Amino acid sequence: MSDQVAIEVIEGPSITVEVVEDGGVEVVEVIHPGPQGPAGGVSYIYQQATPSSSWVINHNLGYRPAVELLDTGSQEIDAEVAHPSVNQTIVTLNPATAGLARLT
């Protein structure tokens, strides 16, 4: 026997909970769809020409992208990455660095 119950969530998308009986034990499976991914491999390239400790990237992709950071020598660099909205990414570096951000 399988019953499906829709639950309204106050914040975020709705969640479907499926209750399945398996040998007298009830199993609850929560199905929570994630956000729609980009269509067709959309990406955004940001160039920071002068060294800066904060890169504010207004990409307008409509989602929070994965971020790859490279310095001017094409070496991968680590930094703090924040997504204050689905259209903006802020990269914080120490020390100030110039380079490229590839958002996918």
Steps between C-alpha positions, in 0.01 A plus 500: 500500500628847413338828601624833374443814704574856387628727777500878473832649605505856632840577343641336188343264246241241600612156613338169409503239777437140399413249773581143396425193709776241473446188712309691767761779518401844377764671288471873435670624186531877460530620144619860477573625149802730466511819295496484121854494364627717218387417148765404247810549716456873559806665657628846586864614495605788726842669468652694791780699333645668810568327832204528737399324821132504399358410158132590461365302204156595363445204267117497464498120449190456716658231721791458744780369275808291569806727502851421372767760583830546316777754558670687214741205460204262446558333838191398697451711813290456815272771632179552692202497262158639595178516298287783647249444218444277197651774282803609703813327632758659732853357520716601799876445468796549731735634371348721228523317168434559130368218284197329355181343634315241293140456616305194380 
